[in-house]
Amino acid sequence: MAAPKKGRRPAGAQGRPGRTLVLFLIAMVALAGGMFASGHTTPRLGIDLAGGTSITLKAKAEPGQEKAINKANMDTAVSIMNRRVNGLGVSEAEVQTQGDRNIIVNIPKGTNSEQARQQVGTTAKLYFRPVLTVAAGTPTKPAPSTTPSPSASKGADKNGDKNKPSSTPSAKPSSNATPQGRAVTDALKADGKPNPKGTPSTTPKPGTTPGTTPPPANEAAAVAKLQKDFESLDCSTKESRAKAGFGSKATDTIASCSQTGDAKYILGPAEVDGTDVKKAKAVIDQQRGMWIVQMDFTGKGSKKFQSITGKLSKQQSPQNQFAIALDNQVVSAPSVSQTLSGSAEISGSFNQRSATDLANVLSYGALPLSFEEQSVTTVTAALGADQLHAGLIAGAIGLALVIIYLVLYYRGLALVAILSLVVSAILTYVIMALLGPAINFALNLPAVCGAIVAIGITADSFIVYFERIRDEIREGRTLRPAVERAWPRARRTIMVSDFVSFLAAAVLFIVTVGKVQGFAFTLGLTTLLDIVVVFLFTKPVMTLLARKKFFASGHSWSGLDPQRLGAKPPLRRSRRTTSAPTDPKEA
């Protein structure tokens, strides 16, 4: 008989199961330690479990541009909304299309959920408009002067002091701007003083932009109406702020409110479109120790911005301001003192949140379509909690039935299966908790269903291996070689079965959206973990138990009793070396 080749392990080789188990347990402890060290000890919950807000938005196009509502633009809108919400730090928000005109936005309950709702619902285009007039956000009485003092933009404090100084963000040149674009701009301060005596007023009549001539006489009625609307405009409520400038075009002169409602403006026609902004970000100016917003323009946008800032820099306050208007509400109104081009920065009394908000508006404000809210639904966690409770009960019943079946049918081998299920459950929980902050994975009801379904997949792998071992014992082999000889055949079957399950989960994840993806992701994750557990835990544990007398002797409660399995007598033993026969007749 030829000796086995060196370097090649025989079919019955047992390897080093102890070392494999130790390495596997070290990896588990490391993952658990990482979970506790990160502070994320529980998986993040989706909107159906944590509660939140569900918004339905319907796309609408300008008259004559109905073809703009197409798959490409809808997908772009979804992408922009996703980035806008994620830019606010809102985790687990879902943005997806429904049909060919609707977008569903699910925002889980959290610290920034209301803020995200406001920005996602603000879906009209972004414009840079010149400021013509500014006043306090409350209705004002007609005054001899057509232009309120800049101090009116902040109004009175609780004690009636109208001269209390305050400021709004101001625009300054970006540190990486071209020399032509460098400028220094100051915040708009409410000093409560009129224009210096003898200083000619540069305030144009409503309906004109800086540097242009007043409207002709036949437009006087429209100008008077705009002035009247401006004086009566009350920006103290959300409803009135939403109605201000509603339905206007980029070429219109409008009366508008600030997003906070503390100021109202007359804004000239848009000079720069939001799509002209290439990128914007909130950063800390290390030299001044303050938050600023840096923005870069496209080539076309740079020329537009250079033109408007060139005009505005020659005007007096407040006509040297440009308003950043989203949904015709003024997000910010920085002032300009000289021509800007290419890139610029906006500075003022920003904190991290307000700077980030403005950067998000500048970066993601220009959607390819306009949207209107169809419905806003508040989702409470109570309903999801009840469904989760029912699902967990169903999962517990299913798991209990699996364990009862394993104990009755496999007896002692059920211990291996139960330990493997426990290890798989721990790994699944730890990895889900770590994936929350890593890739924004959210555990929703379909994902819980995927984890419950995975119990059957994992148990199936154990059953395949156990049956292969029992088949070897039926052939007359003892337990230790049966465990090793059964493994290659069981391994192939387990790999094929898990590959089919993983392939199905991957296809389901790719072709579906929303919550169904949670089911597919969890199913794929637990399928991969099944392979890890079976290879690195179940097999080594089975090898070690085969050396124990309780299992090796075929105890009636081990699940490997040769007589109960109908083994062929006599049992095959290991081959022994015997001396050669001396009688020639026996040879």
C-alpha positions as CSV (number, residue, x, y, z in Angstrom):
1,M,0.0,0.0,0.0
2,A,1.5,3.4,-1.0
3,A,2.1,5.9,1.7
4,P,0.1,9.2,1.5
5,K,2.0,12.1,-0.1
6,K,3.6,14.5,2.3
7,G,2.0,18.0,2.6
8,R,-1.5,16.6,1.7
9,R,-3.9,16.0,4.5
10,P,-5.8,12.6,4.4
11,A,-9.6,12.7,4.3
12,G,-9.8,11.7,7.9
13,A,-7.3,14.3,9.2
14,Q,-8.6,16.3,12.2
15,G,-6.5,19.5,12.0
16,R,-6.2,21.7,15.0
17,P,-9.8,22.5,16.2
18,G,-8.6,24.0,19.5
19,R,-6.6,26.7,17.7
20,T,-9.4,27.5,15.3
21,L,-11.9,27.9,18.2
22,V,-9.5,30.2,20.1
23,L,-9.0,32.5,17.1
24,F,-12.7,32.6,16.4
25,L,-13.5,33.5,20.0
26,I,-10.8,36.2,20.0
27,A,-12.4,37.7,16.9
28,M,-15.8,37.6,18.6
29,V,-14.5,39.4,21.7
30,A,-12.8,42.0,19.6
31,L,-16.0,42.8,17.7
32,A,-17.9,43.0,20.9
33,G,-15.3,45.2,22.4
34,G,-15.5,47.5,19.4
35,M,-19.2,47.7,19.8
36,F,-18.9,48.8,23.4
37,A,-16.0,51.1,22.7
38,S,-18.0,52.9,20.0
39,G,-20.9,53.5,22.3
40,H,-23.3,51.9,19.8
41,T,-24.5,49.0,21.8
42,T,-27.9,48.6,20.1
43,P,-28.7,48.5,16.4
44,R,-30.2,51.6,14.9
45,L,-33.9,51.4,14.3
46,G,-35.8,52.3,11.2
47,I,-38.8,54.6,11.0
48,D,-41.3,51.8,11.6
49,L,-39.7,50.9,14.9
50,A,-38.3,54.3,16.1
51,G,-41.1,56.5,14.7
52,G,-40.7,59.6,12.6
53,T,-42.2,61.5,9.7
54,S,-43.2,60.2,6.3
55,I,-43.5,62.9,3.5
56,T,-45.0,62.3,0.1
57,L,-43.8,64.8,-2.5
58,K,-45.3,65.2,-6.0
59,A,-43.3,66.5,-8.9
60,K,-44.6,69.4,-10.9
61,A,-43.0,71.1,-14.0
62,E,-43.3,74.6,-15.4
63,P,-46.0,75.1,-18.1
64,G,-44.7,73.7,-21.3
65,Q,-42.0,71.6,-19.6
66,E,-43.9,68.5,-18.7
67,K,-41.3,66.3,-20.3
68,A,-38.9,67.4,-17.4
69,I,-40.7,64.9,-15.2
70,N,-38.7,61.8,-16.3
71,K,-36.8,59.0,-14.6
72,A,-33.4,60.8,-14.9
73,N,-34.6,64.0,-13.2
74,M,-36.6,62.0,-10.6
75,D,-33.5,60.0,-9.8
76,T,-31.4,63.2,-9.6
77,A,-33.9,64.7,-7.2
78,V,-33.8,61.6,-5.0
79,S,-30.0,61.8,-4.9
80,I,-30.0,65.5,-4.0
81,M,-32.6,65.0,-1.3
82,N,-30.6,62.1,0.1
83,R,-27.5,64.2,0.3
84,R,-29.3,67.1,1.7
85,V,-30.7,65.0,4.6
86,N,-27.5,63.1,5.2
87,G,-25.7,66.5,5.2
88,L,-27.8,67.4,8.3
89,G,-26.6,64.2,10.1
90,V,-30.1,62.6,10.0
91,S,-29.5,58.8,10.1
92,E,-31.5,56.2,8.4
93,A,-33.6,58.6,6.3
94,E,-35.2,56.9,3.3
95,V,-35.8,58.8,0.0
96,Q,-37.3,56.8,-2.9
97,T,-39.5,57.2,-5.9
98,Q,-43.1,55.9,-6.0
99,G,-44.5,55.7,-9.4
100,D,-43.3,58.3,-12.0
101,R,-44.2,61.5,-10.1
102,N,-44.0,60.9,-6.4
103,I,-41.1,60.8,-3.9
104,I,-41.5,59.3,-0.5
105,V,-39.2,60.7,2.3
106,N,-39.1,58.8,5.6
107,I,-37.3,60.7,8.3
108,P,-36.8,58.7,11.6
109,K,-37.5,60.6,14.8
110,G,-34.4,62.3,16.1
111,T,-32.7,65.6,17.0
112,N,-32.6,66.8,13.4
113,S,-35.7,65.2,11.9
114,E,-37.8,68.4,12.0
115,Q,-35.0,70.4,10.5
116,A,-34.5,67.8,7.7
117,R,-38.3,67.8,7.0
118,Q,-38.1,71.5,6.4
119,Q,-35.2,71.3,4.0
120,V,-36.5,68.3,2.2
121,G,-39.9,69.9,1.8
122,T,-38.2,73.0,0.5
123,T,-37.9,71.7,-3.0
124,A,-38.2,74.7,-5.3
125,K,-35.2,76.2,-7.0
126,L,-32.5,78.3,-5.4
127,Y,-31.9,81.8,-6.7
128,F,-29.5,84.7,-5.9
129,R,-31.6,87.9,-6.0
130,P,-30.5,91.5,-5.3
131,V,-32.1,93.1,-2.2
132,L,-34.0,96.2,-2.9
133,T,-35.7,96.9,0.5
134,V,-35.6,95.3,3.9
135,A,-37.8,95.8,6.9
136,A,-38.9,94.1,10.1
137,G,-41.0,90.9,9.5
138,T,-44.2,92.4,10.9
139,P,-46.6,94.6,9.0
140,T,-45.3,98.2,8.7
141,K,-47.1,101.5,8.2
142,P,-46.4,103.6,5.1
143,A,-43.6,106.1,5.8
144,P,-42.4,109.1,3.9
145,S,-39.3,107.3,3.0
146,T,-39.8,104.4,0.5
147,T,-36.9,102.6,2.1
148,P,-36.9,101.5,5.8
149,S,-33.7,102.0,7.7
150,P,-31.5,98.9,7.9
151,S,-32.2,98.9,11.7
152,A,-35.8,97.8,10.9
153,S,-34.6,94.4,9.7
154,K,-34.3,93.3,13.3
155,G,-37.2,95.1,14.9
156,A,-37.5,95.9,18.6
157,D,-36.5,93.8,21.6
158,K,-38.7,93.0,24.5
159,N,-38.0,96.4,26.1
160,G,-38.9,98.2,22.9
161,D,-35.3,99.2,22.2
162,K,-35.2,99.6,18.4
163,N,-31.6,100.6,18.4
164,K,-30.3,97.3,19.8
165,P,-27.5,96.3,17.4
166,S,-27.6,92.9,15.7
167,S,-26.1,91.4,12.6
168,T,-26.7,88.8,9.8
169,P,-24.2,86.7,8.0
170,S,-22.0,88.6,5.6
171,A,-20.2,87.5,2.4
172,K,-16.5,87.6,2.2
173,P,-14.1,86.4,-0.5
174,S,-12.9,82.8,-0.2
175,S,-9.3,82.3,0.8
176,N,-8.7,80.5,-2.5
177,A,-10.5,83.0,-4.6
178,T,-8.7,84.7,-7.5
179,P,-7.3,88.2,-6.8
180,Q,-10.1,89.7,-8.8
181,G,-12.6,88.0,-6.6
182,R,-11.2,89.0,-3.2
183,A,-13.4,91.3,-1.3
184,V,-14.2,92.2,2.3
185,T,-17.9,92.4,3.2
186,D,-19.4,93.3,6.6
187,A,-22.5,92.0,8.4
188,L,-25.6,94.1,8.0
189,K,-25.9,95.9,11.3
190,A,-29.1,97.6,12.6
191,D,-27.7,100.8,14.0
192,G,-31.1,102.5,13.9
193,K,-29.7,105.6,12.1
194,P,-31.0,107.0,8.8
195,N,-28.7,107.7,5.9
196,P,-26.2,110.4,6.8
197,K,-27.4,113.8,6.0
198,G,-26.5,115.0,2.6
199,T,-25.9,111.4,1.4
200,P,-28.0,110.8,-1.8
201,S,-30.3,107.9,-1.5
202,T,-29.5,105.0,-3.8
203,T,-32.7,103.2,-3.0
204,P,-34.4,102.2,-6.3
205,K,-38.1,102.0,-6.5
206,P,-39.6,98.5,-6.0
207,G,-39.5,96.6,-9.2
208,T,-36.0,97.7,-10.3
209,T,-32.6,96.3,-9.7
210,P,-29.5,98.3,-8.7
211,G,-28.1,100.3,-11.6
212,T,-31.4,100.2,-13.6
213,T,-33.9,102.9,-14.4
214,P,-37.3,103.2,-12.6
215,P,-40.2,101.5,-14.2
216,P,-42.3,103.4,-16.8
217,A,-45.5,105.1,-15.8
218,N,-47.7,102.2,-17.0
219,E,-46.1,100.0,-14.3
220,A,-46.8,102.4,-11.5
221,A,-49.8,100.5,-10.4
222,A,-47.9,97.3,-10.2
223,V,-45.1,99.0,-8.2
224,A,-47.7,100.5,-5.9
225,K,-49.3,97.1,-5.3
226,L,-46.0,95.5,-4.6
227,Q,-45.2,98.2,-2.1
228,K,-48.6,97.7,-0.4
229,D,-48.1,94.0,-0.3
230,F,-44.7,94.5,1.2
231,E,-45.9,96.8,3.9
232,S,-48.8,94.5,4.9
233,L,-46.7,91.3,4.7
234,D,-46.5,89.5,8.1
235,C,-43.7,87.0,8.3
236,S,-44.3,85.8,11.8
237,T,-46.2,82.6,10.8
238,K,-45.2,79.7,8.6
239,E,-48.3,80.0,6.5
240,S,-47.6,83.7,5.6
241,R,-44.0,82.9,4.8
242,A,-45.0,80.1,2.5
243,K,-47.4,82.3,0.6
244,A,-45.0,85.2,0.1
245,G,-43.7,85.1,-3.4
246,F,-45.6,81.9,-4.1
247,G,-45.9,81.1,-7.9
248,S,-43.5,83.8,-8.9
249,K,-40.9,83.4,-11.6
250,A,-37.2,84.0,-11.6
251,T,-37.7,87.2,-13.6
252,D,-40.2,88.7,-11.2
253,T,-39.6,91.2,-8.5
254,I,-41.1,89.8,-5.3
255,A,-41.9,90.5,-1.6
256,S,-40.3,87.8,0.5
257,C,-39.7,86.7,4.1
258,S,-36.6,85.4,5.8
259,Q,-36.8,81.7,6.9
260,T,-36.9,82.8,10.5
261,G,-39.6,85.4,9.9
262,D,-37.7,88.3,11.6
263,A,-37.3,90.2,8.3
264,K,-39.0,90.8,5.0
265,Y,-37.5,91.9,1.7
266,I,-38.3,93.2,-1.7
267,L,-36.1,91.2,-4.1
268,G,-35.2,91.9,-7.6
269,P,-35.2,89.4,-10.5
270,A,-32.8,86.4,-10.0
271,E,-29.3,87.0,-11.3
272,V,-27.7,83.6,-10.5
273,D,-29.4,80.2,-10.4
274,G,-28.8,77.6,-7.8
275,T,-27.4,75.2,-10.5
276,D,-24.6,77.7,-11.0
277,V,-23.1,76.7,-7.6
278,K,-20.5,74.0,-8.0
279,K,-20.1,73.1,-4.3
280,A,-20.3,74.7,-0.9
281,K,-19.1,73.6,2.5
282,A,-19.0,74.8,6.1
283,V,-15.6,75.2,7.6
284,I,-13.9,76.9,10.5
285,D,-11.7,79.9,9.8
286,Q,-8.7,79.1,12.0
287,Q,-7.4,82.7,12.0
288,R,-10.7,84.3,13.1
289,G,-12.0,81.3,15.0
290,M,-15.4,81.4,13.4
291,W,-17.6,79.3,11.1
292,I,-17.8,80.3,7.5
293,V,-19.4,78.9,4.3
294,Q,-17.2,78.6,1.3
295,M,-18.8,78.3,-2.2
296,D,-17.4,77.7,-5.6
297,F,-19.2,78.5,-8.9
298,T,-19.3,76.8,-12.3
299,G,-17.7,78.6,-15.2
300,K,-21.0,80.1,-16.3
301,G,-22.1,80.8,-12.8
302,S,-18.8,82.6,-12.0
303,K,-19.5,85.1,-14.8
304,K,-23.0,85.7,-13.6
305,F,-21.9,86.2,-10.0
306,Q,-19.1,88.5,-11.1
307,S,-21.6,90.6,-12.9
308,I,-24.1,90.9,-10.1
309,T,-21.5,91.5,-7.3
310,G,-19.9,94.2,-9.5
311,K,-23.3,96.1,-9.6
312,L,-24.1,95.5,-5.9
313,S,-20.6,96.6,-4.7
314,K,-21.4,100.2,-6.0
315,Q,-24.6,100.5,-3.9
316,Q,-25.3,101.5,-0.4
317,S,-26.8,99.3,2.3
318,P,-29.1,97.5,1.9
319,Q,-28.9,97.6,-1.9
320,N,-25.4,96.1,-1.7
321,Q,-26.9,92.8,-0.5
322,F,-27.8,89.7,-2.5
323,A,-30.4,87.3,-1.1
324,I,-30.0,83.6,-1.2
325,A,-33.6,82.6,-1.7
326,L,-34.9,79.0,-1.6
327,D,-38.6,78.6,-2.2
328,N,-38.6,82.4,-2.3
329,Q,-37.7,82.5,1.3
330,V,-34.4,84.3,2.2
331,V,-32.0,81.9,3.7
332,S,-29.2,84.5,4.0
333,A,-28.6,88.0,2.7
334,P,-24.9,88.9,2.8
335,S,-23.6,92.2,1.6
336,V,-20.8,92.9,-1.0
337,S,-18.2,95.6,-1.2
338,Q,-16.4,94.7,-4.4
339,T,-16.7,92.4,-7.4
340,L,-16.5,88.7,-6.6
341,S,-15.7,85.9,-9.1
342,G,-15.1,82.1,-9.1
343,S,-15.4,81.5,-5.4
344,A,-16.4,83.3,-2.2
345,E,-17.1,82.8,1.4
346,I,-20.0,83.9,3.6
347,S,-19.2,84.8,7.1
348,G,-21.0,86.3,10.1
349,S,-22.6,85.2,13.3
350,F,-22.6,81.5,12.3
351,N,-22.4,78.5,14.5
352,Q,-21.7,75.0,13.2
353,R,-25.4,74.2,12.6
354,S,-26.3,77.4,10.9
355,A,-23.2,77.2,8.7
356,T,-23.9,73.6,7.8
357,D,-27.6,74.5,7.0
358,L,-26.5,77.2,4.6
359,A,-23.9,75.0,2.9
360,N,-26.5,72.3,2.4
361,V,-28.9,74.8,0.9
362,L,-26.2,76.1,-1.5
363,S,-25.0,72.6,-2.4
364,Y,-28.3,70.8,-2.8
365,G,-30.9,73.5,-3.3
366,A,-31.2,73.4,-7.0
367,L,-33.4,70.5,-7.8
368,P,-34.2,69.7,-11.4
369,L,-37.9,69.8,-10.6
370,S,-40.3,71.5,-8.3
371,F,-42.2,69.5,-5.7
372,E,-45.2,70.0,-3.5
373,E,-46.2,68.2,-0.4
374,Q,-49.0,65.8,-0.9
375,S,-49.1,64.4,2.6
376,V,-47.2,64.5,5.8
377,T,-47.7,61.6,8.2
378,T,-46.3,61.2,11.6
379,V,-45.4,57.6,12.3
380,T,-45.4,56.6,16.0
381,A,-43.2,53.9,17.3
382,A,-46.1,52.2,19.1
383,L,-47.5,50.4,16.0
384,G,-44.0,49.3,15.0
385,A,-43.3,48.1,18.5
386,D,-46.4,46.0,18.6
387,Q,-45.6,44.5,15.2
388,L,-42.0,43.9,16.4
389,H,-43.3,42.3,19.6
390,A,-45.5,40.0,17.6
391,G,-42.7,39.2,15.2
392,L,-40.3,38.4,18.0
393,I,-42.9,36.1,19.6
394,A,-43.3,34.3,16.3
395,G,-39.5,34.0,16.0
396,A,-39.2,32.7,19.6
397,I,-41.9,30.1,18.9
398,G,-40.2,29.0,15.7
399,L,-36.8,28.8,17.5
400,A,-38.3,26.8,20.3
401,L,-39.8,24.3,17.9
402,V,-36.5,24.0,16.1
403,I,-34.7,23.3,19.4
404,I,-37.4,20.8,20.5
405,Y,-37.0,19.0,17.1
406,L,-33.2,19.0,17.4
407,V,-33.3,17.6,21.0
408,L,-35.8,14.9,20.2
409,Y,-34.1,13.8,17.0
410,Y,-30.4,14.5,17.5
411,R,-30.3,14.3,21.3
412,G,-26.7,15.1,22.4
413,L,-25.9,16.7,19.0
414,A,-28.6,19.3,19.7
415,L,-26.1,20.9,22.1
416,V,-23.8,21.7,19.2
417,A,-26.6,23.1,17.2
418,I,-27.9,25.3,20.1
419,L,-24.4,26.6,20.8
420,S,-23.9,27.4,17.1
421,L,-27.3,29.3,17.0
422,V,-26.3,31.3,20.0
423,V,-23.0,32.2,18.5
424,S,-24.6,33.2,15.2
425,A,-27.2,35.3,17.1
426,I,-24.5,37.1,19.0
427,L,-22.4,37.8,15.9
428,T,-25.5,39.1,14.0
429,Y,-26.4,41.5,16.8
430,V,-22.9,42.8,17.2
431,I,-22.4,43.4,13.5
432,M,-25.8,45.1,13.1
433,A,-24.9,47.4,15.9
434,L,-21.5,48.2,14.3
435,L,-23.0,48.7,10.8
436,G,-25.4,51.4,12.1
437,P,-22.7,54.1,12.4
438,A,-20.6,52.6,9.7
439,I,-23.0,52.5,6.8
440,N,-26.2,53.9,8.3
441,F,-27.8,50.4,8.5
442,A,-31.3,50.6,10.1
443,L,-33.1,47.7,11.6
444,N,-36.7,47.7,10.4
445,L,-39.5,45.1,10.5
446,P,-38.5,43.4,7.2
447,A,-34.9,43.2,8.5
448,V,-36.2,41.4,11.6
449,C,-38.1,39.0,9.3
450,G,-34.9,38.3,7.4
451,A,-33.1,37.5,10.7
452,I,-35.9,35.1,11.7
453,V,-35.8,33.4,8.3
454,A,-32.1,33.0,8.7
455,I,-32.7,30.7,11.7
456,G,-33.9,28.0,9.3
457,I,-31.0,28.5,7.0
458,T,-28.5,28.1,9.9
459,A,-30.3,25.1,11.3
460,D,-30.3,23.5,7.9
461,S,-26.5,23.7,7.7
462,F,-26.2,21.8,11.0
463,I,-28.6,19.1,9.9
464,V,-26.7,18.6,6.7
465,Y,-23.5,18.0,8.6
466,F,-25.1,15.8,11.3
467,E,-26.7,13.6,8.7
468,R,-23.4,13.1,6.9
469,I,-21.8,12.0,10.1
470,R,-24.6,9.6,10.9
471,D,-24.3,8.2,7.3
472,E,-20.7,7.4,8.0
473,I,-21.5,5.7,11.2
474,R,-24.2,3.6,9.4
475,E,-21.4,2.5,7.1
476,G,-19.6,1.0,10.1
477,R,-17.1,3.7,10.9
478,T,-16.3,5.0,14.4
479,L,-17.1,8.6,15.4
480,R,-13.7,10.3,15.0
481,P,-13.1,9.3,11.4
482,A,-16.8,9.7,10.6
483,V,-16.7,13.3,11.7
484,E,-13.7,14.1,9.5
485,R,-14.8,12.0,6.5
486,A,-18.3,13.5,6.6
487,W,-17.1,17.1,6.6
488,P,-15.9,17.5,2.9
489,R,-19.2,16.2,1.6
490,A,-21.3,18.3,4.0
491,R,-19.1,21.3,3.3
492,R,-19.9,21.2,-0.4
493,T,-23.6,20.9,0.2
494,I,-23.6,23.8,2.7
495,M,-21.7,26.0,0.4
496,V,-24.0,25.4,-2.5
497,S,-27.1,25.9,-0.4
498,D,-25.8,29.2,1.2
499,F,-24.7,30.4,-2.2
500,V,-28.2,30.1,-3.6
501,S,-29.6,31.9,-0.6
502,F,-27.0,34.7,-0.8
503,L,-27.6,35.1,-4.6
504,A,-31.4,35.4,-4.0
505,A,-30.7,38.0,-1.3
506,A,-28.3,40.0,-3.5
507,V,-30.8,40.0,-6.5
508,L,-33.6,41.1,-4.2
509,F,-31.4,43.9,-2.7
510,I,-30.5,45.2,-6.2
511,V,-34.0,45.2,-7.8
512,T,-36.0,46.5,-4.8
513,V,-36.0,49.7,-2.8
514,G,-36.9,50.9,0.7
515,K,-37.7,48.4,3.4
516,V,-37.6,45.3,1.2
517,Q,-33.8,46.0,0.9
518,G,-33.6,45.7,4.7
519,F,-35.0,42.2,4.4
520,A,-32.5,41.3,1.6
521,F,-29.6,42.8,3.4
522,T,-30.2,41.0,6.6
523,L,-30.8,37.7,4.8
524,G,-27.5,38.1,2.9
525,L,-25.6,39.0,6.1
526,T,-26.9,36.1,8.1
527,T,-26.2,33.7,5.2
528,L,-22.5,34.8,5.2
529,L,-22.4,34.5,9.0
530,D,-23.8,30.9,8.7
531,I,-20.8,29.9,6.7
532,V,-18.4,31.6,9.2
533,V,-20.1,29.8,12.2
534,V,-20.3,26.4,10.5
535,F,-16.6,26.5,9.4
536,L,-15.0,28.1,12.4
537,F,-17.2,27.0,15.2
538,T,-19.5,24.1,14.5
539,K,-16.9,21.9,12.8
540,P,-14.1,22.4,15.4
541,V,-16.6,21.8,18.3
542,M,-17.8,18.6,16.6
543,T,-14.2,17.5,16.2
544,L,-13.5,18.1,19.9
545,L,-16.7,16.4,21.1
546,A,-15.8,13.3,19.0
547,R,-12.9,12.7,21.4
548,K,-15.2,12.6,24.4
549,K,-16.3,9.3,25.7
550,F,-20.0,10.2,25.8
551,F,-20.1,10.7,22.1
552,A,-17.3,8.4,20.9
553,S,-18.8,5.4,22.7
554,G,-22.1,5.9,21.0
555,H,-24.2,6.6,24.1
556,S,-27.9,6.2,23.6
557,W,-28.4,9.9,24.3
558,S,-25.6,11.1,22.2
559,G,-27.6,11.0,19.0
560,L,-24.9,8.8,17.5
561,D,-25.8,5.4,18.8
562,P,-24.7,2.8,16.1
563,Q,-27.5,0.4,17.0
564,R,-30.2,3.1,16.7
565,L,-28.7,4.3,13.5
566,G,-28.6,0.7,12.0
567,A,-24.9,0.5,11.6
568,K,-23.5,-2.5,9.7
569,P,-21.7,-4.9,12.1
570,P,-18.9,-5.4,12.7
571,L,-17.8,-1.8,13.1
572,R,-14.8,-0.8,11.1
573,R,-11.8,-0.1,13.2
574,S,-8.5,1.6,12.4
575,R,-6.1,-0.5,10.3
576,R,-3.4,-2.3,12.3
577,T,0.0,-3.4,11.2
578,T,0.3,-7.2,11.5
579,S,3.2,-9.5,10.9
580,A,3.5,-11.4,7.6
581,P,2.1,-15.0,7.6
582,T,4.7,-17.7,8.0
583,D,2.7,-20.5,6.4
584,P,3.1,-20.4,2.6
585,K,-0.5,-21.8,2.2
586,E,-1.8,-18.7,4.1
587,A,0.1,-16.3,1.8
